[in-house]
Amino acid sequence: DVKVTQSSRYLVKRTGEKVFLECVQDMDHENMFWYRQDPGLGLRLIYFSYDVKMKEKGDIPEGYSVSREKKERFSLILESASTNQTSMYLCASSRQGTNEKLFFGSGTQLSVL
Amino acid sequence: EDQVTQSPEALRLQEGESSSLNCSYTVSGLRGLFWYRQDPGKGPEFLFTLYSAGEEKEKERLKATLTKKESFLHITAPKPEDSATYLCAVQANQAGTALIFGKGTTLSVSS
């Protein structure tokens, strides 16, 4: 069964901490994505990557960075966590090409105190 | 600006009471429209992709249809296990492979 695995289900961090969210997929997908999901705002794209070492900004990249050193792994980095980054973070992957469906991980619920 | 609007925000049905969820979109050229189901505490799970107006797809009690301005997710004789949030997303020509999501419709089916 295909899988997108996010390293933590729940995470609690302090304001100002550097936070790493890890995502691994086992489907040999070229594309990987990071979304955040907030009540009333829906899913918003933070960053995505078409290939190793490549990254593209999504709709809300401010305060975030990403790293993709290997094809199967895509990391989201919060350089200095703030309370407004408390959210559900969802990683997804897809094959290269148009109209390819996204496979999502189970999400990481991050609380920044 | 590309936009996806889903209605209603929430829908309560009795078991067996059929209904429809709406997804209206404004995009500069549609490559595809996607429906996902999301259970509480989980990531979205793919249901359907629709590519062109007039297309329909079915899966068990769900049927998705597409026009040039909107898509409907019809739920026939729903069961309590159909309770979930249903998300609509579009892929626009100018957005590459990144999907634009609506805010979702939360469906509750009671027995």
Interface residues (C-beta under 8 A of the other chain):
Chain A: V4 N31 F33 Y35 G40 L41 G42 L43 R44 L45 F48 Y50 E56 G58 L90 A92 S94 Q96 G97 T98 N99 E100 K101 L102 F103 F104 G105 S106 G107
Chain B: R31 G32 F34 G41 K42 G43 P44 E45 F46 T49 Y51 L87 A89 Q91 G96 T97 A98 L99 F101 G102 K103 G104
